Amino acid sequence: MGHLLNEPIRAEHDPAGRLTAYEWRGSRYAVDEILKTYGSSPDGRVYRVRVTGAAGVAVAELGRDADRWRLRHIFSA
């Protein structure tokens, strides 16, 4: 079961613009894999990603609206 959060995050990207990590509530989470993307606009998308952080591995759903990112949901992996 997932947790609905809808909280702002600070996303990190590599030089090619790929999502590599994000910071949320003072912790950093590395994006291991982008599992799926939803939405038709490059500025308004949802990314389902597998992440690794201090608490282990999880699946997160991140929303992007222009340059603003939000952690929408987090699921146990």
C-alpha positions, -999 to 999 in steps of 0.1 A, spaced: 0 0 0 13 35 -8 14 67 11 0 99 -5 23 127 3 23 154 -24 53 172 -9 79 194 -27 113 178 -34 146 191 -49 154 170 -80 189 164 -92 198 157 -129 229 146 -148 243 169 -176 220 152 -201 190 162 -181 181 127 -167 167 125 -132 194 110 -109 183 117 -73 161 139 -52 161 154 -17 130 151 6 128 160 43 165 163 46 174 129 31 188 121 -4 174 93 -25 192 80 -56 170 71 -86 180 36 -97 156 33 -125 127 51 -141 99 25 -143 72 44 -161 62 79 -171 27 93 -175 15 125 -191 19 140 -226 38 172 -219 75 173 -210 67 200 -185 38 181 -169 47 145 -162 46 118 -135 75 95 -131 74 62 -113 109 54 -101 128 29 -80 149 47 -54 175 38 -28 179 58 4 190 53 40 159 32 47 164 9 17 147 5 -16 113 19 -25 91 29 -55 82 65 -56 59 85 -79 73 120 -87 53 148 -103 69 174 -124 52 207 -134 77 228 -153 107 231 -129 87 222 -98 89 186 -85 67 169 -59 68 135 -42 33 123 -49 33 87 -35 59 63 -20 55 25 -20 74 -2 -2 95 -22 -27 
